[in-house]
Amino acid sequence: MAKSAPGISRMNLEHLKTFHVVASLGSFTEAAKVLFLSQPAVSQQIQGLEHALKNPLFDRGKRQIRLTARGKILFNHTQRLFGIFKEIESVFNDLNQLQTGELTIAASTVMGNYFLPDIIAEFSKTYPLINIRLEMGDSAYVTELVEKGAADLALSRHVEGLKNCHQELLSKEPYVCVCSPTFPLAALKKAITPEEFGKNYLVMRQRGSRMRSKIEEWFGSVGASEFLSAPLIEVNSLESSKHLIQSGIGMAAFPLVAVKEEIKQEKLLEVHVKNFSVTADYFLGINPNQDLSPAAFQFISLLKNKTSRTD
């Protein structure tokens, strides 16, 4: 292995910085003030650097100092060197102040379509220079993105067997029973029974979906599974399910966050069903092996603040 030149190995960054400041200001005295050093200490560092490089760097006159030809060569290099340092400092200052950066959020369908838009809009107004990418899919997919480092955070249901995605409970979202205002049972002023609800539950998410499992578990818990209507209309889209219910086809249950606007606009009517109690747990997932970016840290802070207000 080739050995480094003896002179180069004896240089250090502080001596180069001292040389750079002296060369920039053209004065040992002024450089000492800027560097908070004594003038003899500045002179000693310059002499050490000259000894290491085996070349004089300054012509020392009685009234002023000037760079030698070799000193000018070194000054050209230190300008580039400390220019890079300034660029690095500027980039990280911008990141820390969220003047630049990227944020990738992975979310399940319910979270991505209904829970996140208002929060993303608020975050974007506060930090308009942050590029945001929202990736949606099922819970297994979005947590896998976090495990692979392809997303900063995931919002989803709990997923078993994760190795590089730590999940913490973010919110518990209640389900509500709804129907169209024109549906016959909408005129009732009293709560309906689970049996009545089951007989009119005509639109159901596809088998294997978390939403369907939740509803079927509840019907089983109240002994009303046998009353579920058959045949059902199976739909693999929550939005399509809502539209069907709005058109007057039976009843259904949805996470409140997914139908609160329709209820507010009276496109859907909330139906009270005896003993109905279903909630969906949504989790925040992050990779414990990766540092959160400033943008991700601020977004999670906003997210937790918003969910704590609604709990």
C-alpha positions as CSV (number, residue, x, y, z in Angstrom):
1,M,0.0,0.0,0.0
2,A,1.4,3.4,-1.0
3,K,2.2,5.7,1.9
4,S,0.7,9.2,2.1
5,A,3.0,12.1,1.6
6,P,4.4,13.0,5.0
7,G,3.4,16.7,4.6
8,I,-0.2,15.9,3.7
9,S,-0.7,13.5,6.6
10,R,0.3,16.3,9.1
11,M,-2.4,18.7,7.9
12,N,-5.6,19.1,9.8
13,L,-8.9,20.8,9.1
14,E,-8.4,23.5,11.8
15,H,-5.1,24.6,10.2
16,L,-6.7,24.7,6.8
17,K,-9.6,26.7,8.2
18,T,-7.2,29.2,9.8
19,F,-5.3,29.5,6.6
20,H,-8.5,30.1,4.7
21,V,-9.7,32.9,7.1
22,V,-6.3,34.6,7.0
23,A,-6.2,34.4,3.2
24,S,-9.7,35.7,2.9
25,L,-9.2,38.7,5.3
26,G,-5.5,39.4,4.4
27,S,-4.7,39.8,8.1
28,F,-3.4,37.6,10.9
29,T,-4.9,40.0,13.4
30,E,-8.4,40.1,11.9
31,A,-8.3,36.3,11.5
32,A,-7.4,35.9,15.1
33,K,-10.5,37.9,16.1
34,V,-12.8,35.9,13.8
35,L,-11.4,32.6,15.0
36,F,-11.3,33.6,18.7
37,L,-7.6,32.8,18.8
38,S,-4.6,34.7,19.9
39,Q,-2.4,36.1,17.0
40,P,0.6,33.9,18.0
41,A,-1.7,30.9,17.9
42,V,-2.8,31.8,14.3
43,S,0.8,32.4,13.3
44,Q,1.8,29.0,14.8
45,Q,-0.9,27.2,12.9
46,I,0.1,28.8,9.6
47,Q,3.7,27.9,10.2
48,G,2.8,24.3,11.0
49,L,0.8,24.1,7.7
50,E,3.7,25.6,5.7
51,H,6.0,23.1,7.3
52,A,3.7,20.3,6.5
53,L,3.4,21.4,2.9
54,K,7.1,22.4,2.7
55,N,6.1,25.6,1.0
56,P,5.7,29.2,2.2
57,L,2.0,30.3,1.8
58,F,2.3,34.0,2.6
59,D,4.8,36.8,1.8
60,R,4.9,38.6,5.1
61,G,5.6,42.3,4.5
62,K,5.9,45.0,7.1
63,R,2.3,46.4,6.6
64,Q,0.5,43.6,4.9
65,I,0.6,39.9,3.9
66,R,0.1,38.4,0.5
67,L,-0.4,34.9,-0.7
68,T,2.5,33.3,-2.5
69,A,1.9,31.5,-5.8
70,R,1.7,28.2,-3.8
71,G,-0.6,29.9,-1.3
72,K,-3.0,31.0,-4.1
73,I,-3.2,27.3,-5.2
74,L,-4.1,26.2,-1.7
75,F,-6.6,29.1,-1.3
76,N,-8.4,27.9,-4.5
77,H,-8.8,24.5,-2.9
78,T,-9.9,25.8,0.5
79,Q,-12.5,28.0,-1.2
80,R,-14.0,24.9,-2.8
81,L,-13.6,22.9,0.5
82,F,-15.3,25.3,2.8
83,G,-17.9,26.2,0.1
84,I,-19.0,22.6,0.3
85,F,-19.2,22.8,4.0
86,K,-21.5,25.9,3.7
87,E,-23.7,24.0,1.2
88,I,-24.0,21.1,3.6
89,E,-24.8,23.4,6.5
90,S,-27.4,25.2,4.3
91,V,-29.1,22.0,3.2
92,F,-29.4,20.7,6.7
93,N,-30.6,24.0,8.0
94,D,-33.3,24.0,5.3
95,L,-34.2,20.4,6.3
96,N,-34.4,21.2,10.0
97,Q,-36.6,24.2,9.2
98,L,-38.6,22.1,6.7
99,Q,-37.8,24.4,3.8
100,T,-37.1,21.3,1.6
101,G,-37.5,17.5,1.8
102,E,-39.7,14.6,0.9
103,L,-42.3,12.7,2.9
104,T,-43.7,9.3,1.8
105,I,-46.9,8.2,3.6
106,A,-48.2,4.7,3.2
107,A,-51.9,4.2,4.2
108,S,-54.7,1.7,4.0
109,T,-57.7,2.7,1.9
110,V,-59.8,4.0,4.8
111,M,-57.0,6.0,6.2
112,G,-55.8,7.3,2.9
113,N,-59.2,8.3,1.5
114,Y,-61.0,9.6,4.5
115,F,-58.6,10.2,7.5
116,L,-55.5,11.8,5.9
117,P,-56.6,14.4,3.4
118,D,-57.4,17.1,5.9
119,I,-54.2,16.4,7.9
120,I,-52.1,16.4,4.7
121,A,-53.7,19.7,3.6
122,E,-52.9,21.3,6.9
123,F,-49.3,20.1,6.9
124,S,-48.8,21.3,3.3
125,K,-50.1,24.8,4.2
126,T,-47.5,25.0,7.0
127,Y,-44.7,23.4,5.1
128,P,-45.4,24.1,1.4
129,L,-42.0,23.2,0.1
130,I,-42.1,19.6,1.4
131,N,-42.9,17.1,-1.4
132,I,-45.5,14.6,-0.2
133,R,-46.3,11.2,-1.7
134,L,-49.2,9.1,-0.6
135,E,-49.0,5.4,-1.3
136,M,-52.2,3.4,-0.7
137,G,-52.9,-0.3,-0.4
138,D,-53.9,-3.0,2.0
139,S,-52.4,-3.1,5.5
140,A,-49.8,-5.8,4.7
141,Y,-48.6,-3.8,1.6
142,V,-48.2,-0.4,3.3
143,T,-46.4,-1.8,6.4
144,E,-44.1,-3.7,4.0
145,L,-43.2,-0.4,2.4
146,V,-42.0,0.9,5.8
147,E,-40.1,-2.3,6.5
148,K,-38.2,-1.9,3.2
149,G,-37.5,1.8,3.8
150,A,-39.7,2.9,0.9
151,A,-42.1,4.9,3.1
152,D,-41.5,7.1,6.2
153,L,-44.6,5.9,8.0
154,A,-47.6,3.6,7.6
155,L,-51.2,4.0,8.7
156,S,-53.1,0.7,8.8
157,R,-54.7,-2.0,10.9
158,H,-52.4,-4.1,13.1
159,V,-50.3,-6.6,11.1
160,E,-48.8,-9.7,12.7
161,G,-45.2,-10.8,12.2
162,L,-43.6,-7.5,11.3
163,K,-39.8,-7.4,11.8
164,N,-38.9,-3.8,10.9
165,C,-42.1,-1.9,11.4
166,H,-43.0,-1.0,14.9
167,Q,-46.8,-0.2,15.3
168,E,-48.5,1.8,18.0
169,L,-52.2,2.4,18.4
170,L,-53.2,5.7,16.8
171,S,-57.0,5.8,17.0
172,K,-60.1,3.7,17.6
173,E,-62.7,4.5,14.9
174,P,-66.3,3.6,15.6
175,Y,-68.5,2.0,13.0
176,V,-72.0,3.4,12.4
177,C,-75.0,1.8,10.8
178,V,-76.6,3.7,7.9
179,C,-79.2,3.6,5.2
180,S,-80.6,5.9,2.6
181,P,-83.2,8.5,4.0
182,T,-85.6,6.9,1.5
183,F,-85.2,3.4,2.9
184,P,-88.4,2.1,4.6
185,L,-86.9,1.5,8.0
186,A,-85.4,5.1,8.0
187,A,-88.8,6.3,9.2
188,L,-88.7,4.3,12.4
189,K,-88.0,6.5,15.5
190,K,-86.7,3.6,17.6
191,A,-83.7,1.4,17.6
192,I,-84.0,-1.7,15.5
193,T,-82.9,-5.2,16.5
194,P,-79.8,-7.0,15.2
195,E,-82.2,-9.4,13.5
196,E,-83.9,-6.6,11.6
197,F,-80.5,-5.1,10.8
198,G,-79.3,-8.4,9.5
199,K,-82.3,-9.0,7.3
200,N,-81.7,-5.6,5.6
201,Y,-77.9,-5.8,5.4
202,L,-77.8,-6.2,1.7
203,V,-74.4,-4.7,0.7
204,M,-71.3,-6.3,2.1
205,R,-67.6,-5.9,1.4
206,Q,-65.8,-8.9,-0.3
207,R,-64.8,-12.0,1.7
208,G,-61.5,-11.6,3.4
209,S,-61.7,-7.9,3.9
210,R,-61.2,-6.5,7.4
211,M,-64.5,-4.6,7.3
212,R,-66.5,-7.7,6.5
213,S,-64.8,-9.7,9.2
214,K,-65.6,-7.1,11.8
215,I,-69.3,-7.0,10.9
216,E,-69.7,-10.8,10.7
217,E,-67.9,-11.1,14.1
218,W,-70.4,-8.7,15.6
219,F,-73.4,-10.5,14.2
220,G,-72.0,-13.7,15.6
221,S,-71.5,-12.1,19.0
222,V,-75.2,-11.2,19.3
223,G,-76.4,-14.4,17.9
224,A,-77.8,-12.9,14.7
225,S,-75.6,-14.4,12.0
226,E,-78.4,-16.5,10.6
227,F,-80.4,-13.4,9.8
228,L,-77.8,-11.9,7.4
229,S,-79.5,-11.5,4.1
230,A,-78.6,-13.9,1.3
231,P,-77.7,-13.4,-1.4
232,L,-75.7,-10.4,-0.5
233,I,-74.3,-7.8,-2.9
234,E,-70.5,-8.2,-2.5
235,V,-68.4,-5.1,-3.4
236,N,-64.7,-4.7,-3.2
237,S,-64.8,-0.9,-3.0
238,L,-65.9,1.0,0.0
239,E,-67.0,3.9,-2.2
240,S,-69.2,1.7,-4.3
241,S,-70.7,0.2,-1.1
242,K,-71.7,3.7,0.0
243,H,-73.2,4.6,-3.3
244,L,-75.3,1.5,-3.3
245,I,-76.6,2.3,0.2
246,Q,-77.3,5.9,-0.8
247,S,-79.4,4.6,-3.8
248,G,-81.7,2.9,-1.3
249,I,-80.4,-0.7,-1.4
250,G,-80.6,-1.9,2.2
251,M,-78.4,-1.1,5.2
252,A,-74.8,-1.4,6.0
253,A,-72.2,-0.4,8.6
254,F,-69.1,1.7,7.8
255,P,-66.3,3.4,9.8
256,L,-67.6,6.8,10.9
257,V,-64.7,8.6,9.2
258,A,-65.8,7.2,5.9
259,V,-69.4,8.4,6.0
260,K,-69.5,11.4,8.3
261,E,-69.8,13.8,5.3
262,E,-72.7,11.9,3.8
263,I,-74.4,11.9,7.2
264,K,-73.8,15.6,7.6
265,Q,-75.2,16.3,4.1
266,E,-78.1,13.9,4.8
267,K,-77.2,11.6,1.9
268,L,-77.1,8.8,4.5
269,L,-79.0,8.4,7.7
270,E,-77.5,6.9,10.9
271,V,-79.6,4.0,12.1
272,H,-79.6,3.0,15.8
273,V,-79.2,-0.8,16.2
274,K,-79.5,-2.4,19.6
275,N,-76.2,-3.5,21.1
276,F,-74.2,-2.4,18.1
277,S,-70.6,-1.8,19.0
278,V,-67.9,-2.2,16.4
279,T,-64.6,-0.3,16.3
280,A,-61.6,-0.4,14.0
281,D,-58.2,0.1,15.4
282,Y,-55.7,2.1,13.3
283,F,-52.0,2.0,13.9
284,L,-49.0,4.2,13.1
285,G,-46.1,2.2,11.9
286,I,-42.5,3.3,11.6
287,N,-39.1,1.6,11.0
288,P,-37.2,1.6,14.3
289,N,-33.9,1.1,12.4
290,Q,-34.2,4.3,10.5
291,D,-34.1,7.9,11.8
292,L,-37.2,9.9,11.1
293,S,-36.7,12.8,8.7
294,P,-37.6,16.3,10.1
295,A,-40.7,16.2,7.8
296,A,-41.8,12.8,9.1
297,F,-41.3,13.9,12.7
298,Q,-43.4,17.0,12.2
299,F,-46.1,15.1,10.3
300,I,-46.4,12.4,13.1
301,S,-46.6,15.2,15.7
302,L,-49.5,16.8,13.8
303,L,-51.1,13.4,13.3
304,K,-51.0,12.5,17.0
305,N,-52.2,15.9,18.0
306,K,-55.2,15.6,15.7
307,T,-56.1,12.1,16.9
308,S,-55.7,13.0,20.6
309,R,-58.4,15.7,20.0
310,T,-60.9,13.2,18.6
311,D,-60.3,10.3,21.1
